[in-house]
């Protein structure tokens, strides 16, 4: 599933999905974000679409990433 599809699929918008979506934009790809967070892409997709929530340490890692700014290669 591509990043644009995930942005559209994140209909259950809440603070978790917004943070994860911003972290995804910062990293530039689902693969890079999953690797950074130490989770599988399928777990990440579930959380991005509002199906469950990541454990607190993973959510905090995503918050830290968003706070530091964009990292995607231009």
N, C-alpha and C positions, 0 to 999 in steps of 0.2 A: 504494500500500500504506500503510495507516494505521500510526500509531506502535504501537498495541496489537498489531497483527499482527507487527510487527518484533520486539517484545519476546518474543512467543511463538516466533518463528522463530529466534531467536538460540540455537539448541540447541548449537551448537559453542562452548560457553562457554569463554573464555580471557581473558587480561588485555586483549586488544585489543577483543573484543566487549563485555566488561564496561565498559571505559572509554567506548567509543562509545555504548553504551546509556545510561550515566549522562549523557554529554554531550547525547544526544537528549532525555532527561528535562529537563535543565537548560534547553535551548533551547525545548522545548515542541512542536517539529514537525520533521519530516524536512526540509522545505523550508528552514527557518531554519538548521538545523545544516549542511546542505549548502552554503548560501550562506556561512556563517561559515567553514567549512573550505575553501571555494573548489573544491568538487568537485560532480559531478552527483549527483542523488538516486539514480540507478541504481548509481553507484560505491559510494555510502554504504550502500545496501541490501546489496550484495554483501559488504562488509566486516562489516556488522552480523550477517549470517547465517553468517559464518565462511568465506566463499568468497573467499579472498585476504586480504591485509593492506594497509593504507594505507602510503604512503611515510612514513618516519620524521618529516619535518617536519609532516605532517598529523596523525599520531598525537600528536606533542608538543603541537600546537595543541589537540587534544581533551583531553589531560591538563591543560593549563593552564585550559581552560574548566571542567572538573570541579573543579579545585582552588579556583576562584573562587566556586563555588556556583551555585545555581539562578538562572536569568534569565527563565524563562517568566513571561509576564504572568498574573496571577491573575484 
